[in-house]
Amino acid sequence: MKFWRALERARPPGVGRARAWRSPLRGPWLTSVLGAVLLGTLPLVIITGLVSYVAYAPWFGQAFPAHVGLLHLPYFAWPTRPAWLYRLNQGIHVGLGLVMVPVVLAKLWSVLPKLFVWPPARSLAQMLERLSLLLLVGGILFEIVTGVLDIQYWYVFRFDFYTAHYFGAWVFIGAFVSHVTIKLPRLIRALRSPSLRRELRTSRAATQPESADPDGLVASDPAPATLSRRGALALVGGGSALTAVMVAGQSIGGTARSIALLAPRGGYRDTPHDFPVNHTAAAAGINADVGGGWFLTLTGGGRAVRLDRNELLAMPQHTARLPIACVEGWSTVQTWTGVRLRDLASLVGADHPPSAHVQSLQEGGAFNRATLQSNQVLDPDALLALKVNGADLSLDHGYPARVIVPALPGVHNTKWVHSIAFGDMRSIAFRDT
């Protein structure tokens, strides 16, 4: 008891001034409406984020972070069908996450006075609740800020984004579940009175503060309303709609991409290669004369085969229209032509390989190799692509050859391929970086 009294006497200057927060819009109802929206959408963002981790086949040691202990969903072989599966997953994760940013900010504004209450807690139970709020607010802001910076390839922070974003997500998940468990009964009560229909019909002039509440969200000395609750919800909804317009084009592609102001890197205008490039040849250290003397090495089944590009072009060619989707949320659908991976496996006597290790000409880095599951190698549309949209691959898109597999995360569609080893991963030299 003495501790709580001492804490109250140690009030910092300016903290706990309830009169500073005078908006008549604040109250349990508005907070609960915004909370209900987040309760219906954030679980989708969370689930798609965790599923994305599984799509990287962490059992091959190629997901980031490589080792997460028990902090993952049950592992399962990532399917190749439908071909747009990863595209849909990341479109929801990134797109819906960004669309919810205005709602998150509005929700924080609605409870802002609670952040300045002093003392921050009057009992151990209340202190634990406040700690969960700190983790909740800090967690979601951390995920938003680092996620947006990653989408724009602006790594101003001095830590690995994927590791921090993954573990930060689990901090947020724990706090989110705790907060929902505590606050759900209050949210339901607040939504029942007043009704949504009544509030949407209330003008600014008729807007009044809610009745005093035990959480202290309602202003003790409210100022006249400058905006109705209807207007506040319209403002937040408009912000989310505008964000959706600026984001959707990066997943839809085509002409819609021209209005995707938040989209990452573009492609090459008016050419068969006019689609996004996440990792350029210059960034990978690939020279323009890479085709000279290039050959592909295939191993597995006790045999080794070397093929140059002309020999690959002389093999049966298969064409498939497939999407390629990146973890940052952008995706595109193009027409690819090349040799089926299963045909290449057959050349070395590996008709049913348990996996395949693809190595790029790129030296070092996290994107110079990938390991594919058996179903990804054997899919009839899984290709070592030599052409795109009827033209030879451009250097930035992986010339002389690149991998294209349905529903595979974009970074594992390895570019500038120089070798493929078909066989059990335990017999393939693989080094984590």
C-alpha positions in Angstrom: 0.0 0.0 0.0 2.8 2.4 0.9 4.4 1.7 -2.5 1.3 2.8 -4.4 1.0 6.0 -2.3 4.6 6.8 -2.9 4.1 6.2 -6.6 1.2 8.6 -6.6 3.2 11.3 -4.9 6.0 10.9 -7.5 3.8 12.3 -10.3 5.8 13.7 -13.2 5.0 17.3 -14.2 2.0 17.5 -16.6 1.0 13.8 -16.3 -2.5 13.0 -15.2 -4.1 16.2 -16.3 -7.4 14.9 -17.5 -8.6 18.4 -18.4 -6.1 18.4 -21.3 -8.1 15.9 -23.2 -11.5 17.5 -24.0 -12.8 15.9 -27.2 -16.4 14.9 -26.6 -16.0 12.0 -29.2 -13.9 9.9 -26.8 -15.7 7.2 -24.9 -16.3 3.5 -24.7 -18.5 3.4 -27.8 -16.1 4.9 -30.3 -13.2 2.9 -28.8 -15.2 -0.3 -29.0 -16.2 0.3 -32.7 -12.6 0.7 -33.7 -11.6 -2.2 -31.5 -14.2 -4.4 -33.1 -12.8 -3.6 -36.6 -9.3 -4.5 -35.4 -10.6 -7.6 -33.7 -12.1 -8.8 -37.0 -9.0 -8.0 -39.2 -5.8 -8.3 -37.2 -6.2 -12.1 -36.7 -6.0 -12.4 -40.5 -2.9 -10.3 -40.6 -1.4 -12.4 -37.9 -2.3 -15.8 -39.4 -1.1 -14.9 -42.9 2.2 -13.6 -41.4 2.8 -16.9 -39.7 1.8 -18.9 -42.7 4.2 -17.0 -44.8 7.0 -18.2 -42.5 6.0 -21.8 -43.3 6.0 -21.1 -47.0 9.7 -20.6 -46.8 10.2 -24.2 -45.8 12.0 -23.5 -42.5 12.8 -27.3 -42.1 15.4 -26.7 -44.8 17.0 -23.9 -42.7 16.1 -21.2 -45.3 13.5 -19.2 -43.4 14.4 -16.1 -41.5 14.9 -16.3 -38.6 16.3 -19.8 -39.1 15.5 -21.1 -35.6 12.5 -20.1 -33.7 12.0 -23.0 -31.3 8.3 -23.5 -30.5 7.3 -20.1 -31.9 5.8 -21.4 -35.2 2.8 -23.0 -36.6 3.0 -26.8 -37.2 5.2 -27.3 -40.3 3.6 -28.7 -43.4 4.7 -29.1 -47.0 3.8 -25.9 -48.8 1.5 -26.7 -51.7 1.9 -25.6 -55.3 -1.8 -25.3 -55.9 -3.6 -23.0 -56.3 -0.7 -21.3 -58.1 -1.8 -17.9 -56.6 -1.7 -19.2 -53.0 1.3 -17.2 -51.8 0.2 -14.2 -53.8 -3.1 -14.2 -52.0 -1.4 -14.8 -48.6 1.0 -11.9 -48.9 -1.6 -9.6 -50.5 -3.8 -10.1 -47.4 -0.9 -9.8 -45.0 0.7 -6.7 -46.4 -2.4 -5.0 -47.9 -4.8 -5.5 -45.0 -2.0 -4.6 -42.6 -1.5 -1.3 -44.3 -5.3 -0.6 -44.7 -5.7 -1.0 -40.9 -3.1 1.6 -40.1 -5.6 4.5 -39.9 -7.8 2.4 -37.7 -4.9 1.6 -35.4 -4.0 5.2 -35.1 -7.6 6.2 -34.4 -7.9 3.6 -31.8 -4.7 4.9 -30.1 -6.1 8.4 -30.2 -9.4 7.3 -28.6 -7.5 5.9 -25.6 -4.8 8.5 -25.5 -5.8 10.0 -22.1 -5.3 6.5 -20.5 -1.6 6.7 -21.4 -1.1 9.7 -19.2 -3.0 8.5 -16.1 -1.0 8.7 -12.9 -0.3 6.5 -11.1 -0.2 4.1 -14.0 -1.5 1.4 -11.7 -3.0 1.1 -8.2 -2.6 -2.6 -7.7 -0.5 -5.5 -9.0 -3.4 -6.7 -11.2 -3.7 -3.3 -12.8 0.1 -3.1 -13.2 0.0 -6.4 -15.2 -2.8 -5.0 -17.3 -0.9 -1.8 -18.0 2.2 -3.9 -18.9 0.1 -5.9 -21.4 -1.1 -2.5 -22.9 2.5 -1.4 -23.2 3.5 -4.5 -25.1 0.3 -4.3 -27.2 0.8 -0.7 -28.3 4.6 -1.0 -28.6 4.3 -4.3 -30.5 1.8 -3.1 -33.1 3.7 0.2 -33.7 6.9 -1.7 -34.1 5.3 -4.1 -36.6 3.8 -1.3 -38.6 6.9 0.9 -38.8 9.3 -1.9 -39.6 6.8 -3.5 -42.1 6.4 -0.2 -44.0 10.1 0.4 -44.1 10.7 -3.1 -45.4 8.0 -2.6 -48.2 10.0 0.5 -49.3 13.4 -1.3 -48.9 14.5 1.4 -46.5 16.5 -0.4 -43.9 17.4 2.5 -41.6 17.4 0.2 -38.5 20.5 -1.7 -37.5 19.0 -5.1 -37.1 17.7 -7.9 -39.3 14.2 -7.0 -40.3 12.9 -10.6 -40.6 14.1 -11.7 -37.2 12.9 -8.6 -35.4 9.5 -8.6 -37.3 8.9 -12.3 -36.5 9.7 -12.2 -32.8 8.0 -8.8 -32.5 4.9 -10.3 -33.9 4.9 -12.9 -31.2 5.2 -10.2 -28.5 2.2 -8.5 -30.1 0.2 -11.7 -30.4 0.6 -12.5 -26.7 -0.4 -8.9 -25.7 -3.3 -9.0 -28.2 -4.8 -12.2 -26.8 -4.4 -11.0 -23.3 -6.0 -7.6 -24.1 -9.0 -9.2 -25.9 -9.5 -11.6 -23.0 -9.7 -8.8 -20.5 -11.6 -6.2 -22.6 -14.0 -8.3 -24.7 -17.0 -8.1 -22.2 -16.6 -4.3 -22.0 -16.4 -4.1 -25.8 -19.7 -6.0 -26.2 -21.5 -3.9 -23.6 -20.3 -0.6 -25.1 -21.4 -1.6 -28.6 -24.9 -2.3 -27.4 -25.6 1.3 -26.3 -25.8 3.6 -28.2 -26.6 1.8 -31.4 -24.5 2.2 -34.5 -27.5 3.3 -36.5 -28.3 6.1 -34.1 -24.7 7.4 -34.0 -24.5 7.4 -37.8 -27.6 9.6 -37.9 -26.3 12.1 -35.3 -25.0 15.4 -36.7 -22.1 17.4 -35.4 -24.4 19.8 -33.7 -26.3 17.0 -31.9 -23.1 15.2 -30.8 -22.8 14.9 -27.0 -20.3 13.2 -24.8 -21.0 9.7 -23.6 -21.9 9.1 -19.9 -18.9 8.9 -17.6 -17.2 5.5 -17.7 -15.0 3.7 -15.2 -12.1 3.6 -17.6 -12.0 7.4 -17.8 -12.2 7.7 -21.5 -15.0 10.3 -21.4 -13.7 13.9 -20.9 -14.5 15.4 -17.6 -14.7 18.9 -19.1 -15.6 18.3 -22.8 -15.3 20.9 -25.4 -17.9 21.5 -28.1 -17.8 18.9 -30.9 -16.0 20.0 -34.0 -16.8 16.7 -35.7 -19.5 14.1 -35.2 -18.7 10.5 -34.4 -20.2 9.7 -37.9 -17.6 12.1 -39.4 -14.8 10.6 -37.3 -15.6 7.1 -38.6 -15.9 8.4 -42.1 -12.5 10.1 -41.8 -10.9 6.9 -40.6 -12.7 4.8 -43.2 -11.6 7.2 -45.9 -8.0 7.0 -44.8 -8.2 3.2 -45.0 -9.9 3.3 -48.4 -7.2 5.7 -49.8 -4.5 3.4 -48.4 -6.2 0.4 -50.1 -6.2 2.2 -53.4 -2.5 3.1 -53.1 -1.6 -0.5 -52.1 -3.9 -2.8 -54.1 -2.1 -2.1 -57.4 1.1 -3.8 -56.3 -0.9 -7.1 -55.8 -3.3 -6.8 -58.7 -0.6 -5.6 -61.1 -1.3 -4.5 -64.7 -2.6 -0.9 -65.1 -3.6 -0.8 -61.5 0.1 -0.6 -60.6 0.3 3.0 -61.9 -1.8 4.2 -58.9 0.0 2.0 -56.4 1.9 4.9 -54.8 3.2 2.7 -51.9 4.4 0.0 -54.3 8.1 -0.9 -54.4 10.4 -1.1 -57.4 9.0 -1.1 -60.9 10.0 -2.9 -64.1 10.8 -1.9 -67.6 8.3 0.1 -69.6 7.0 -1.2 -72.9 9.0 -4.4 -73.0 8.3 -8.1 -72.3 10.1 -7.5 -69.0 7.9 -4.7 -67.7 7.3 -6.1 -64.2 8.9 -5.6 -60.8 12.5 -6.5 -60.0 13.3 -7.1 -56.3 17.0 -7.8 -56.7 18.8 -6.4 -59.7 21.8 -8.0 -61.5 24.0 -5.1 -60.5 23.1 -5.6 -56.8 23.8 -9.3 -57.2 27.2 -8.6 -58.9 26.1 -10.3 -62.1 28.0 -9.1 -65.2 26.3 -8.4 -68.6 28.5 -11.1 -70.3 27.2 -13.8 -67.9 25.8 -15.8 -70.9 29.2 -16.4 -72.4 30.5 -19.8 -71.5 27.5 -20.4 -69.1 26.3 -23.9 -68.5 23.9 -25.6 -66.1 25.2 -28.5 -63.9 22.6 -31.1 -62.9 23.4 -33.8 -60.2 21.4 -36.5 -58.5 20.7 -40.2 -58.9 24.4 -41.0 -59.2 24.8 -39.0 -62.4 25.9 -35.5 -63.4 25.0 -33.6 -66.6 26.2 -30.3 -68.0 24.0 -28.3 -70.4 24.5 -25.0 -72.1 21.6 -22.7 -72.9 21.2 -23.9 -76.5 21.0 -27.5 -75.3 18.3 -26.5 -72.8 16.4 -24.6 -75.6 16.5 -27.8 -77.7 14.8 -29.8 -75.0 10.9 -29.9 -74.8 9.7 -26.5 -73.8 6.7 -25.9 -71.6 4.8 -22.6 -71.2 2.8 -21.6 -68.2 1.3 -18.3 -67.0 2.3 -18.1 -63.4 2.4 -15.4 -60.7 5.5 -14.4 -58.8 4.9 -12.8 -55.4 7.3 -11.2 -53.0 7.1 -11.1 -49.2 6.8 -7.3 -49.4 3.4 -7.8 -50.9 3.9 -7.1 -54.6 3.1 -9.7 -57.2 2.8 -10.1 -60.9 1.6 -12.7 -63.4 3.7 -13.4 -66.5 4.0 -16.1 -69.2 7.1 -18.2 -68.6 8.7 -20.7 -71.0 11.4 -23.2 -70.2 12.2 -26.8 -69.3 10.2 -28.6 -66.6 12.2 -29.3 -63.4 11.0 -32.8 -63.4 12.4 -33.4 -66.9 15.8 -32.1 -65.7 15.6 -34.4 -62.7 14.9 -37.4 -65.0 18.1 -36.6 -66.9 20.2 -37.5 -63.9 18.0 -40.5 -62.9 16.1 -38.7 -60.1 12.5 -39.3 -61.2 11.1 -38.7 -57.7 13.6 -36.5 -55.9 12.7 -35.7 -52.2 14.1 -32.2 -52.8 16.3 -30.1 -55.0 19.0 -27.6 -54.1 19.2 -24.7 -56.6 22.4 -22.6 -56.6 22.7 -19.1 -58.2 25.7 -17.5 -59.9 25.3 -14.8 -57.3 28.0 -15.1 -54.6 27.1 -14.8 -51.0 24.0 -13.3 -49.5 20.7 -14.9 -48.5 19.2 -15.1 -52.1 21.9 -17.1 -53.9 20.2 -20.5 -53.3 17.0 -22.2 -52.4 15.9 -25.7 -51.6 12.6 -27.0 -53.2 10.3 -29.6 -51.8 9.5 -32.8 -53.8 6.0 -31.5 -54.8 7.6 -28.3 -56.1 10.0 -30.1 -58.3 7.4 -32.4 -59.7 4.7 -29.9 -60.4 3.9 -29.9 -64.1 4.3 -26.1 -64.3 7.6 -25.9 -62.3 10.2 -24.6 -64.7 13.7 -23.7 -65.3 12.6 -20.6 -67.2 14.6 -19.4 -70.2 12.0 -16.9 -71.6 9.3 -14.6 -70.3 6.4 -13.3 -72.4 8.0 -14.8 -75.5 11.4 -13.1 -75.1 14.7 -14.2 -73.6 14.9 -13.3 -69.9 16.5 -10.0 -69.2 19.6 -9.9 -67.1 17.7 -8.4 -64.1 15.0 -11.1 -64.4 17.5 -13.9 -64.2 19.2 -14.5 -67.6 20.5 -17.1 -68.6 17.9 -19.1 -66.6 15.8 -18.9 -63.5 13.4 -21.1 -61.5 9.7 -20.5 -61.5 7.4 -22.6 -59.3 3.7 -22.2 -58.7 2.9 -20.6 -55.3 6.6 -20.4 -54.3 7.7 -17.2 -52.5 9.4 -15.0 -55.0 12.9 -15.0 -53.4 13.0 -18.8 -53.8 12.4 -18.5 -57.6 16.2 -18.3 -57.9 17.7 -16.2 -60.7 21.0 -16.8 -62.6 20.9 -20.5 -61.9 24.1 -22.4 -62.5 23.4 -25.8 -60.7 20.6 -27.9 -59.4 21.2 -30.9 -57.2 18.3 -33.4 -57.0 18.3 -35.6 -53.9 17.9 -36.0 -50.2 18.7 -32.7 -48.4 20.8 -34.7 -45.9 23.2 -35.6 -48.8 23.4 -32.0 -50.1 26.0 -29.6 -48.7 24.0 -26.7 -47.4 25.3 -24.0 -45.2 23.2 -21.5 -43.3 24.2 -17.9 -43.5 
